[in-house]
């Protein structure tokens, strides 16, 4: 495998990285773990004059929890680190499940959750759960820092809301409300080795009466960007998580999906799997919420 020629940059601070972005605007690409970028370089899908790694910048690999601010996952936190992190497993175990479902252990030892998001593949394993949990991207530039809700982050395959002078430095997930459960479900041809044919992230918060107060369902691999199952969410709000209601929510989620047929699955199969996996994810999330 040969790569196109480029100059390799390794800044040691965010200020230096932002200055390099400004200096080489339009000719530079950013690398974190590199598992996606190296493939794209080898296929000549991108041909930058400069490739900048973030690995020399301290503090970007941290995973932390704050009782008021919630969970923070740094841009350089590897998938394997998220998978086994005691902090993640205690406060957001479904993020560990999603990381575990990503590719192979060799890739998880190199790739990052942030890279999985910024690659903006509609089938990425780590997107649906983070969208369901109302996650946000922290973007940094010489103009300052801003947060981008993941609901607004994905503009199309390979396209995000990051500006050309911004670096995604962290993922933030707010503290969940009491009696909240989350689930991640995925189906692919060869278990986690393959890219998902369909994946679903769901969050359910129950009220004191046991009815669904908050519902968020994110669907992957069934549209050009991750999609929200808004009809299913609206239907379940104020209703109990009964078998009948969850089945109807699954049907409504399938109605919101807009899949295509490709080498991984047909459109019809994907529609059916959205219905099944959405019901399964909502059932698990509601069950976790009820046990709290």
C-alpha positions, 0 to 999 in steps of 0.5 A, a space after each residue: 500500500 502506497 500513500 500520496 506524498 504529503 508533509 506530516 505535522 505534529 503540533 504540541 498544543 491546540 493553539 499551534 494546531 489552529 495556526 497550522 489549520 489557518 496557514 494551510 487552509 484547504 490543503 490540510 487534513 487532521 488525523 487522530 487514530 488514522 484507521 479511516 484516514 489511512 484507508 482514504 489516503 491509500 485509495 486516493 480519496 483524499 490527497 492533502 498537501 499536509 496531514 496533521 496528527 493530534 497525538 502530541 497535544 496533551 489531554 485530548 485522550 481523557 475520559 472524565 465524569 462530572 456530576 453536574 457537567 456529565 461525561 467527557 470523552 476526549 478526541 484521542 480516546 481510543 475505542 478500546 479505552 472507551 470499551 473498557 473504561 470504568 467511568 464509561 461502564 458506570 455512567 454510560 455502559 451502552 457507549 461501551 457496548 457500541 465501542 465494543 461493536 466497532 470492527 475488530 480489536 486491532 482497529 479499536 486499539 488504534 481508532 477513536 470514537 471522535 474519528 468514528 463520528 467525524 468520518 460521518 458514515 451513516 452506519 457508524 457504530 458510535 453515532 446512534 447511542 450518542 445521538 440518543 443521549 443528546 451528545 455534543 461535539 466540542 469544537 475549538 478554533 482561534 475564535 474560541 470554543 463552541 458546542 455542536 449538538 450531534 443532532 446538527 453535526 452530520 450534514 451528509 456522508 463524510 460531511 459535518 458541521 465543523 468549520 474549516 478552522 475548527 478541531 473537534 476536541 471532545 464529546 460531551 454527554 449530559 447527565 441523564 435524568 433519573 429513571 433513564 435507560 439507554 440501549 444500542 442494537 446492531 445487525 450486520 452480516 458477520 456480527 461486529 466485524 462488518 459495517 452495520 446494515 442497521 443500528 439503533 440507539 434509544 433513550 427512555 426516561 420514565 415519569 413517576 407513573 411509569 409512562 415514557 416522559 422522554 424518548 429519543 431514537 436514532 437510526 443508522 444506515 437507513 439514510 444519508 445521515 443518522 435519522 431520528 425516529 420522530 414519529 415513534 418518539 412522539 407516539 410513546 411520550 406519555 404512554 406506558 412502555 407496553 408490548 403493544 405500544 413498543 410494537 407500534 413505535 417500532 412500526 413508526 420508526 420503520 416509517 421514518 427510515 429512508 434506506 436504500 438497497 446496497 451490498 449489505 442489505 436490501 431496502 426492504 430488509 432494512 425497513 424490517 430490521 428498523 422495526 424489530 431493532 427499534 422495538 428491542 432497543 426501546 424495550 431494553 431502555 425502558 426496562 433499565 429505566 424501570 429498574 433504577 
